[in-house]
Amino acid sequence: EQDCLRGILKNLPKKYRNPLFLSDIKGLKQKEVANQLKQSLPTTKSQIQRARKLIAEGFMECCGFVLNQKGKKML
């Protein structure tokens, strides 16, 4: 799983990786991320959500994870 995650994050487009990093890793509020990146809050929110979706899709492809209807990993 760690190898999958590294590859997925490395391959995320920069426009998604940067907001995700600032929000989810550094812990900034999305408004702070938007200000730091000099873009609108809706754009920032959209980019973070898209990054999370791409990560989930990457895990499904790389590791064979399957999500249920609620978006939770099925064993």
KEBA-201357 format. One record per residue: residue in one letter; residue number from 1; y, x, z of N, C-alpha, C, O, CB in turn. Coordinates in nm, 3 decimals, decimal comma. Atoms other than C-alpha are relative to their C-alpha. Glycine has a CB too. Example, Ala and Ser with C-alpha at 12.3 -4.5 7.8 and 13.67 -1.06 7.14 Angstrom:
2
FIVO residu num    n_yy    n_xx    n_zz   ca_yy   ca_xx   ca_zz    c_yy    c_xx    c_zz    o_yy    o_xx    o_zz   cb_yy   cb_xx   cb_zz
FIVO      A   1  -0,119   0,089   0,000  -0,450   1,230   0,780   0,120   0,090   0,000   0,118   0,194   0,066   0,003  -0,099   0,125
FIVO      S   2  -0,119  -0,082  -0,006  -0,106   1,367   0,714   0,109  -0,077   0,073   0,220  -0,026   0,090   0,046   0,041  -0,142
REM end
This chain:
75
FIVO residu num    n_yy    n_xx    n_zz   ca_yy   ca_xx   ca_zz    c_yy    c_xx    c_zz    o_yy    o_xx    o_zz   cb_yy   cb_xx   cb_zz
FIVO      E   1  -0,119   0,081   0,000   0,000   0,000   0,000   0,126   0,086   0,000   0,224   0,053  -0,067  -0,001  -0,093   0,119
FIVO      Q   2  -0,119  -0,086  -0,003   0,244   0,283   0,079   0,027   0,063  -0,136   0,142   0,074  -0,178  -0,016   0,109   0,106
FIVO      D   3  -0,018  -0,057   0,133   0,183   0,444  -0,259   0,056  -0,104  -0,095   0,143  -0,074  -0,177  -0,133   0,055  -0,053
FIVO      C   4  -0,053   0,108   0,083   0,242   0,108  -0,426   0,149  -0,018   0,027   0,229  -0,026  -0,066  -0,076  -0,133   0,027
FIVO      L   5  -0,140   0,025  -0,036   0,566   0,058  -0,235   0,092   0,110  -0,053   0,199   0,082  -0,106   0,015  -0,011   0,151
FIVO      R   6  -0,083  -0,111   0,051   0,699   0,403  -0,324   0,025  -0,015  -0,150   0,138   0,000  -0,197  -0,068   0,136   0,028
FIVO      G   7  -0,013   0,015   0,144   0,630   0,344  -0,691   0,086  -0,119  -0,038   0,167  -0,112  -0,131  -0,135  -0,015  -0,063
FIVO      I   8  -0,078   0,121   0,028   0,777  -0,006  -0,686   0,148   0,027   0,025   0,232  -0,006  -0,058  -0,049  -0,119   0,087
FIVO      L   9  -0,140  -0,028  -0,032   1,097   0,108  -0,514   0,062   0,100  -0,098   0,177   0,086  -0,138   0,012   0,053   0,144
FIVO      K  10  -0,049  -0,101   0,094   1,130   0,409  -0,742   0,034  -0,063  -0,136   0,128  -0,021  -0,203  -0,103   0,111  -0,018
FIVO      N  11  -0,018   0,062   0,130   1,104   0,185  -1,048   0,096  -0,118   0,000   0,126  -0,174  -0,106  -0,131  -0,043  -0,053
FIVO      L  12  -0,099   0,109  -0,002   1,347  -0,082  -0,928   0,128   0,047  -0,069   0,172   0,160  -0,047   0,030  -0,045   0,147
FIVO      P  13  -0,128  -0,038   0,059   1,662  -0,081  -1,139   0,103   0,026   0,110   0,103  -0,042   0,213   0,051  -0,110  -0,096
FIVO      K  14  -0,100  -0,042  -0,100   1,950   0,084  -0,952   0,086  -0,116   0,048   0,123  -0,122   0,165   0,090   0,109  -0,057
FIVO      K  15  -0,087   0,112  -0,039   2,154  -0,238  -0,956  -0,068  -0,091   0,102   0,001  -0,166   0,171   0,039  -0,081  -0,124
FIVO      Y  16   0,071   0,076  -0,103   1,883  -0,400  -0,741  -0,035   0,088   0,119  -0,030   0,042   0,234  -0,127  -0,061  -0,058
FIVO      R  17   0,043  -0,091  -0,107   1,770  -0,096  -0,541   0,113   0,027   0,099   0,091   0,025   0,220  -0,050   0,131  -0,059
FIVO      N  18  -0,111  -0,034  -0,089   2,114  -0,009  -0,402   0,037  -0,112   0,097   0,048  -0,086   0,217   0,121   0,037  -0,082
FIVO      P  19  -0,031   0,107  -0,096   2,202  -0,352  -0,256  -0,114  -0,024   0,100  -0,090  -0,050   0,217   0,031  -0,128  -0,073
FIVO      L  20   0,115   0,020  -0,088   1,849  -0,388  -0,117  -0,004   0,107   0,108  -0,025   0,077   0,226  -0,131   0,000  -0,080
FIVO      F  21   0,000  -0,111  -0,096   1,866  -0,045   0,048   0,107  -0,021   0,107   0,080  -0,007   0,227   0,022   0,133  -0,072
FIVO      L  22  -0,110   0,017  -0,096   2,204  -0,115   0,207  -0,025  -0,117   0,095   0,008  -0,110   0,213   0,131  -0,021  -0,073
FIVO      S  23   0,023   0,119  -0,081   2,097  -0,457   0,330  -0,124   0,012   0,088  -0,116  -0,002   0,210  -0,014  -0,122  -0,090
FIVO      D  24   0,127   0,007  -0,073   1,733  -0,424   0,429  -0,038   0,129   0,072  -0,112   0,125   0,170  -0,108  -0,036  -0,095
FIVO      I  25   0,034  -0,127  -0,065   1,710  -0,055   0,519   0,111   0,045   0,096   0,085   0,080   0,211  -0,026   0,110  -0,106
FIVO      K  26  -0,112  -0,043  -0,085   2,056   0,030   0,651   0,048  -0,110   0,093   0,119  -0,082   0,190   0,116   0,047  -0,086
FIVO      G  27  -0,033   0,111  -0,090   2,100  -0,316   0,805   0,140  -0,056  -0,014   0,188  -0,125   0,076  -0,019   0,044   0,139
FIVO      L  28  -0,134   0,057   0,020   2,439  -0,401   0,659  -0,011  -0,149  -0,032  -0,109  -0,194  -0,091   0,075   0,074  -0,114
FIVO      K  29  -0,008   0,140   0,039   2,537  -0,764   0,628   0,028  -0,006  -0,150   0,089   0,084  -0,206   0,110  -0,077   0,081
FIVO      Q  30  -0,016   0,010   0,145   2,535  -0,887   0,270   0,147   0,005  -0,042   0,178   0,058  -0,148  -0,064  -0,127  -0,050
FIVO      K  31  -0,143  -0,007   0,031   2,913  -0,930   0,277   0,048   0,146   0,003   0,128   0,187  -0,081   0,082  -0,085   0,100
FIVO      E  32  -0,034  -0,142  -0,008   2,947  -0,565   0,383  -0,054   0,076  -0,122   0,013   0,165  -0,176  -0,055   0,062   0,130
FIVO      V  33   0,059  -0,062   0,118   2,714  -0,462   0,101   0,086  -0,030  -0,122   0,117   0,060  -0,202  -0,146  -0,050  -0,023
FIVO      A  34  -0,085   0,040   0,113   2,925  -0,658  -0,149   0,130   0,079   0,001   0,174   0,128  -0,104   0,029  -0,152   0,005
FIVO      N  35  -0,126  -0,076  -0,010   3,242  -0,491  -0,023  -0,022   0,147  -0,036   0,058   0,205  -0,110   0,059  -0,011   0,142
FIVO      Q  36   0,027  -0,141   0,026   3,088  -0,144  -0,034  -0,026   0,024  -0,149   0,015   0,126  -0,204  -0,120   0,048   0,083
FIVO      L  37   0,033  -0,015   0,141   2,960  -0,199  -0,389   0,110  -0,055  -0,092   0,099  -0,050  -0,215  -0,132  -0,069  -0,031
FIVO      K  38  -0,114   0,055   0,075   3,289  -0,363  -0,494  -0,044  -0,107  -0,100  -0,013  -0,102  -0,219   0,075   0,112  -0,074
FIVO      Q  39   0,045   0,111   0,083   3,126  -0,678  -0,623   0,002  -0,128   0,084   0,020  -0,123   0,206  -0,142   0,026  -0,057
FIVO      S  40  -0,006   0,127  -0,071   3,117  -1,046  -0,533  -0,123  -0,019   0,089  -0,229   0,038   0,066   0,012  -0,116  -0,100
FIVO      L  41   0,110   0,031  -0,090   2,902  -1,179  -0,251  -0,114  -0,072  -0,072  -0,230  -0,038  -0,050   0,050  -0,084   0,117
FIVO      P  42   0,110   0,063   0,072   2,707  -1,414  -0,482  -0,080   0,098  -0,087  -0,202   0,087  -0,095   0,054  -0,112  -0,088
FIVO      T  43   0,070  -0,101   0,080   2,624  -1,120  -0,711  -0,091   0,083   0,089  -0,206   0,110   0,054   0,099   0,092  -0,073
FIVO      T  44   0,079  -0,081  -0,094   2,505  -0,915  -0,414  -0,121  -0,076   0,049  -0,232  -0,022   0,052   0,086   0,043   0,118
FIVO      K  45   0,112   0,081  -0,048   2,292  -1,196  -0,278  -0,107  -0,014  -0,108  -0,226  -0,002  -0,080   0,049  -0,139   0,045
FIVO      S  46   0,092   0,014   0,112   2,137  -1,250  -0,619  -0,079   0,128  -0,024  -0,200   0,123  -0,047   0,075  -0,039  -0,126
FIVO      Q  47   0,067  -0,128   0,023   2,058  -0,880  -0,661  -0,103   0,030   0,109  -0,211   0,081   0,080   0,103   0,113  -0,006
FIVO      I  48   0,093  -0,024  -0,111   1,894  -0,858  -0,317  -0,122  -0,090  -0,015  -0,235  -0,044   0,002   0,069  -0,025   0,136
FIVO      Q  49   0,113   0,092   0,019   1,681  -1,166  -0,383  -0,086   0,043  -0,118  -0,209   0,037  -0,112   0,051  -0,143  -0,022
FIVO      R  50   0,075  -0,046   0,119   1,583  -1,033  -0,727  -0,081   0,124   0,035  -0,196   0,137  -0,007   0,098   0,031  -0,118
FIVO      A  51   0,072  -0,120  -0,042   1,487  -0,697  -0,573  -0,123  -0,036   0,082  -0,231   0,019   0,062   0,092   0,094   0,081
FIVO      R  52   0,113   0,042  -0,083   1,267  -0,869  -0,316  -0,110  -0,064  -0,086  -0,228  -0,042  -0,063   0,046  -0,099   0,108
FIVO      K  53   0,097   0,064   0,089   1,102  -1,075  -0,589  -0,074   0,105  -0,083  -0,196   0,096  -0,101   0,069  -0,102  -0,093
FIVO      L  54   0,063  -0,106   0,078   1,038  -0,764  -0,799  -0,099   0,081   0,084  -0,204   0,123   0,035   0,106   0,093  -0,059
FIVO      I  55   0,091  -0,072  -0,091   0,882  -0,590  -0,498  -0,128  -0,082   0,020  -0,238  -0,027   0,015   0,070   0,028   0,136
FIVO      A  56   0,117   0,086  -0,019   0,652  -0,888  -0,436  -0,087   0,000  -0,126  -0,209   0,010  -0,117   0,043  -0,144   0,034
FIVO      E  57   0,075  -0,003   0,126   0,553  -0,895  -0,804  -0,070   0,134  -0,018  -0,183   0,140  -0,066   0,092  -0,028  -0,118
FIVO      G  58   0,059  -0,133   0,010   0,492  -0,521  -0,794  -0,124   0,015   0,087  -0,223   0,076   0,046   0,102   0,105   0,039
FIVO      F  59   0,117  -0,006  -0,089   0,257  -0,556  -0,498  -0,116  -0,080  -0,058  -0,231  -0,039  -0,049   0,035  -0,053   0,139
FIVO      M  60   0,108   0,081   0,059   0,065  -0,830  -0,675  -0,067   0,076  -0,114  -0,189   0,070  -0,130   0,055  -0,136  -0,049
FIVO      E  61   0,055  -0,076   0,112   0,022  -0,609  -0,981  -0,073   0,126   0,047  -0,185   0,153   0,003   0,111   0,039  -0,097
FIVO      C  62   0,051  -0,131  -0,042  -0,040  -0,279  -0,804  -0,120  -0,013   0,095  -0,221   0,056   0,078   0,110   0,079   0,068
FIVO      C  63   0,099   0,005  -0,108  -0,248  -0,385  -0,505  -0,091  -0,122  -0,008  -0,181  -0,138   0,074   0,070   0,001   0,132
FIVO      G  64   0,083   0,118   0,013  -0,400  -0,711  -0,625   0,026  -0,107   0,104  -0,061  -0,191   0,128  -0,142   0,039   0,006
FIVO      F  65  -0,033   0,104  -0,097  -0,222  -0,922  -0,362   0,016  -0,132  -0,073   0,060  -0,136  -0,188   0,128   0,036   0,079
FIVO      V  66  -0,019   0,135   0,051  -0,222  -1,296  -0,416   0,080  -0,075   0,106   0,050  -0,067   0,225  -0,137  -0,072  -0,030
FIVO      L  67  -0,082   0,076  -0,093   0,043  -1,521  -0,261  -0,038  -0,147  -0,007  -0,071  -0,199  -0,113   0,150   0,018  -0,031
FIVO      N  68   0,024   0,143   0,000  -0,014  -1,877  -0,151   0,129  -0,073  -0,038   0,228  -0,010  -0,072  -0,052  -0,047   0,140
FIVO      Q  69  -0,116   0,078   0,042   0,228  -2,162  -0,225   0,123   0,025   0,086   0,235   0,003   0,041  -0,034  -0,146   0,002
FIVO      K  70  -0,112  -0,029  -0,090   0,444  -2,063   0,074   0,049   0,143  -0,015   0,140   0,185   0,056  -0,041  -0,026   0,145
FIVO      G  71  -0,041  -0,137   0,021   0,475  -1,707  -0,054  -0,063   0,100   0,096  -0,017   0,214   0,106   0,145   0,008   0,009
FIVO      K  72   0,068  -0,088  -0,096   0,243  -1,561   0,209  -0,121   0,065  -0,066  -0,188   0,004  -0,149  -0,043  -0,078   0,126
FIVO      K  73   0,115  -0,073   0,055  -0,020  -1,299   0,127  -0,130  -0,066   0,044  -0,149  -0,096   0,162   0,002   0,149   0,043
FIVO      M  74   0,132   0,053  -0,031  -0,370  -1,439   0,104  -0,099   0,116   0,008  -0,090   0,212  -0,069  -0,044  -0,104  -0,107
FIVO      L  75   0,101  -0,103  -0,015  -0,663  -1,229   0,217  -0,117  -0,024  -0,092  -0,212   0,054  -0,092  -0,048   0,007   0,143
REM end
